[in-house]
């Protein structure tokens, strides 16, 4: 069945991930539910972005940065949840999703540099940057080194917990999380790993566990929200609280019942928290 680009199909309630969400997540590059795809040359890399048209009100753009091994696809529910009030962009990082694959796997700093170049290519005003999982490490690095480009920061399920800062530790936590996630997310992960290639996933994981994210967290000056699911084994409560303490003036939100992919399975709750974060009384303090 063809999905109209102007009419959004019915999706399942917050906290679930059903067939409708799966179809939309896998739709790119076809237009679907107001989402479109485009490519721009950024630092020599043909970079894919999934985006919404935006409400046309001059609202702060929200940029969604995906995690390790994945792409824009699993962030589609959150993009749609925000589309009525904010223009939303979900770029695929180099080597992932529909973006060109460079010959090497980028580390956190190089991904952050590419994201900064992406912002410049789009001539963005200061944006709200949401990074999920490994993407939160990339966003933290960019926010720490380019505060002029960032109006607000959302660290969703941020990785980097020193208690499991190894490939084995992270992989073990992911296995536990897989048992807690909505099963229909599996086809997205499979598609994304095929696109990225397993060697890139492994190399990027190595970069992640070697990244001392704490040094970036303490340098973030933008209003920040730390959000995670209450059942997230990748980001346990102890690390979530530590991240909240490291980032100056950060707020924290725990979404009951959600696991690691909180932006996918609880998009309404996360979108509401982003809107609250971007309220003038908070971001202009």
Secondary structure, DSSP 4 states (H G I P E B T S, - for coil): -PPPSSSPPP-PPTT---HHHHHHHT-TTS-BTTEEEEEEEETTEEEEEEEE---SS-PPPEEEE--TT--GGGGHHHHHHHTTTS-EEEEPPTTSTTS---SS---HHHHHHHHHHHHHHTT--SEEEEEETHHHHHHHHHHHH-GGGEEEEEEES----GGG-SHHHHHHHHHHHHTTS-GGGHHHHHHHHHHH-HHHHHHHHHHHHT--THHHHTT--SEEEEEEETT-SSS-HHHHHHHHHHSTT-EEEEETT--S-HHHH-HHHHHHHHHHHTSHHHHT-
